[in-house]
């Protein structure tokens, strides 16, 4: 799925899976994520990261 489609579905409130999934799987850049959501992307932490 491309940026314009993700942005459109997000705006309609029908994006599935959630927008974070698209960022985590590199469909979106950090800048595109911020443009769509209005907030900075924060990568999820894992148990290995917390050690």
C-alpha positions as CSV (number, residue, x, y, z in Angstrom):
1,X,0.0,0.0,0.0
2,X,1.3,3.4,-0.8
3,X,1.5,6.6,1.3
4,X,-1.5,8.3,-0.2
5,X,-3.7,5.2,0.3
6,X,-2.6,4.8,3.9
7,X,-3.2,8.5,4.6
8,X,-6.7,8.3,3.0
9,X,-7.7,5.2,5.0
10,X,-6.3,6.7,8.2
11,X,-8.3,9.8,7.6
12,X,-11.5,7.8,7.1
13,X,-10.8,5.8,10.3
14,X,-10.8,2.5,8.5
15,X,-7.0,1.7,8.3
16,X,-6.4,-1.9,9.3
17,X,-3.9,-2.9,10.6
18,X,-3.1,0.2,12.7
19,X,-0.8,2.9,11.3
20,X,2.0,1.9,13.6
21,X,2.2,-1.5,11.8
22,X,2.8,0.3,8.5
23,X,5.7,2.3,10.0
24,X,7.2,-0.8,11.7
25,X,7.1,-2.6,8.3
26,X,8.6,0.3,6.4
27,X,5.6,1.2,4.3
28,X,6.0,4.7,5.9
29,X,9.0,6.8,6.9
30,X,9.1,8.6,10.2
31,X,8.2,11.9,8.5
32,X,5.2,10.3,6.7
33,X,4.0,8.8,10.0
34,X,4.2,12.3,11.6
35,X,2.4,13.8,8.6
36,X,-0.5,11.3,9.0
37,X,-0.7,11.2,12.8
38,X,0.7,14.5,13.9
39,X,3.0,12.9,16.4
40,X,6.6,11.5,16.3
41,X,7.0,7.8,15.7
42,X,8.4,5.9,18.7
43,X,9.6,2.4,17.9
44,X,8.3,-0.2,20.3
45,X,10.8,-1.6,22.8
46,X,11.3,-5.2,23.4
47,X,12.4,-7.2,26.4
48,X,15.9,-7.5,24.9
49,X,16.0,-3.7,24.5
50,X,15.2,-3.1,28.1
51,X,18.1,-5.1,29.5
